[in-house]
Amino acid sequence: MKVCISCSLSFPDEVLAVKEKLEKLGHNVVVPDGIANRAIEKADFDAVTAKADDGYDSMRAHFAKIRESDALLVCNFTKKGIENYIGANTFLEMGYAYSLEKPVYVLNRLPDQPYINDELKAFGAIELAPSFINLPPNSKLLRQGNGPCRFCRSQIRRRRHR
């Protein structure tokens, strides 16, 4: 399965470790350009500046990655004193994946962020936990045509009937 990771750019090491673990399970994984670039940048890398560098639209580029993927995985770690933080860009990307009827997974439990709690629940996000137990093994995914795999379609149907 092709998995697109969405996350805060503040956690490149953690996100790259998740990517590596998923790849060992046989998944094709893409990360935000800011994570890939930060892994090779200097210690003074600034995520805000990177988003606006050279007129490159990193948000549209990541939306394209979401469109081309079978599912979205949110790597939500503790940040700014908020356990399992989901920031504005990640929230936007979750909504975009939801609008495309892609399954949305979260690595850790959903955060308690009162201003977006209802929306986060409406996305029908599936909590993976560090063991990735709720992510189907790649070998069981049978793609048909250009649409989502069979597992992803079942998750979409289940979400619609809640």
C-alpha positions in Angstrom: 0.0 0.0 0.0 1.2 3.5 -0.7 1.1 5.5 2.5 1.5 9.3 2.7 2.8 10.6 6.0 1.5 13.9 7.4 3.2 15.4 10.4 4.8 18.4 12.1 8.2 19.2 10.5 9.6 19.4 14.0 10.1 15.6 14.1 12.2 14.5 11.2 14.1 11.7 13.0 10.9 10.2 14.5 9.0 10.4 11.1 11.9 8.8 9.2 12.0 6.0 11.7 8.2 5.4 11.1 8.8 5.5 7.4 11.6 2.9 7.7 9.4 0.6 9.8 6.6 0.8 7.3 8.9 0.1 4.4 10.2 -3.0 6.2 6.5 -4.2 6.3 6.4 -3.8 2.5 4.7 -0.4 2.2 5.6 2.4 -0.2 5.9 5.5 2.0 6.2 9.2 1.1 6.9 12.0 3.5 6.5 15.8 3.4 9.3 17.5 1.4 10.2 19.4 4.6 11.0 16.1 6.4 13.0 14.7 3.5 14.9 18.0 3.1 15.4 18.6 6.8 17.1 15.2 7.1 19.9 16.5 4.8 19.9 20.1 5.9 22.0 22.0 8.5 21.2 22.2 12.2 19.8 25.7 11.6 17.0 24.5 9.3 13.8 26.5 9.8 10.6 24.8 8.8 8.6 28.1 8.4 11.2 29.4 5.9 11.4 26.1 4.1 7.6 26.3 3.4 8.1 29.5 1.5 11.5 29.0 -0.2 11.9 29.8 -3.9 8.1 30.1 -4.5 7.8 26.4 -4.1 4.4 25.4 -2.9 5.0 22.6 -0.5 1.4 22.4 0.5 0.2 21.7 -3.1 3.1 19.2 -3.5 2.0 17.3 -0.4 -1.6 17.4 -1.5 -0.5 15.6 -4.7 1.3 13.0 -2.6 -1.9 12.4 -0.7 -3.9 12.1 -3.9 -1.5 9.5 -5.3 -1.5 7.5 -2.1 -3.9 4.8 -0.8 -4.0 6.2 2.8 -2.8 9.0 5.0 -0.8 8.3 8.2 -0.6 11.2 10.7 2.5 11.0 12.9 1.2 12.9 15.9 3.8 13.4 18.7 3.8 15.6 21.8 4.5 19.2 20.9 4.0 22.5 22.6 2.9 20.7 25.7 0.0 19.0 23.8 0.1 15.2 23.8 -0.3 13.7 20.3 -0.4 17.2 18.8 -2.0 17.8 15.4 -1.1 21.2 13.9 -2.9 23.3 11.3 -1.3 21.9 8.2 -1.7 18.3 9.4 -5.4 19.0 10.2 -5.8 20.5 6.7 -4.2 17.4 5.1 -6.4 15.1 7.1 -9.5 16.9 5.9 -8.2 16.7 2.3 -7.6 13.0 2.6 -11.0 12.6 4.1 -12.6 14.5 1.1 -10.8 12.1 -1.2 -12.3 9.2 0.7 -8.9 7.9 1.8 -8.5 6.2 5.1 -6.9 8.4 7.7 -4.6 6.7 10.3 -3.0 8.3 13.3 0.1 6.9 14.9 -1.0 7.8 18.4 -4.3 8.6 20.1 -6.2 11.6 18.9 -5.2 14.7 20.9 -7.4 16.7 23.2 -7.5 19.9 21.2 -11.0 21.3 21.9 -11.1 23.5 18.8 -10.9 20.5 16.4 -12.0 17.5 18.5 -15.3 17.0 16.7 -13.7 17.3 13.2 -11.0 14.8 14.1 -13.6 12.3 15.2 -15.6 12.9 12.0 -12.6 12.0 9.9 -12.9 8.5 11.3 -9.2 8.3 12.0 -7.9 4.8 12.9 -5.4 4.7 15.7 -2.4 2.5 14.8 -0.4 2.5 18.0 3.4 2.0 17.6 2.9 -1.7 16.5 1.0 -0.7 13.3 -1.5 -3.4 14.3 -4.4 -1.8 12.5 -2.6 -1.2 9.3 -3.2 -4.1 6.9 -0.1 -6.0 5.7 0.8 -5.0 2.2 0.5 -8.6 0.9 -3.2 -8.6 1.6 -4.0 -5.5 -0.4 -5.3 -6.2 -3.8 -5.5 -3.2 -6.0 -8.1 -3.1 -8.8 -7.5 -0.5 -11.5 -6.5 3.0 -10.3 -8.8 3.2 -7.3 -8.1 2.5 -3.7 -7.2 -1.0 -2.6 -9.8 -3.4 -1.2 -9.0 -2.7 2.4 -9.1 1.1 1.9 -12.5 0.8 0.2 -13.8 -1.2 3.2 -12.6 1.5 5.6 -14.3 4.2 3.5 -17.6 2.2 3.5 -17.4 1.6 7.2 -16.8 5.3 7.9 -19.8 6.4 5.8 -22.1 4.1 7.8 -21.2 5.3 11.3 
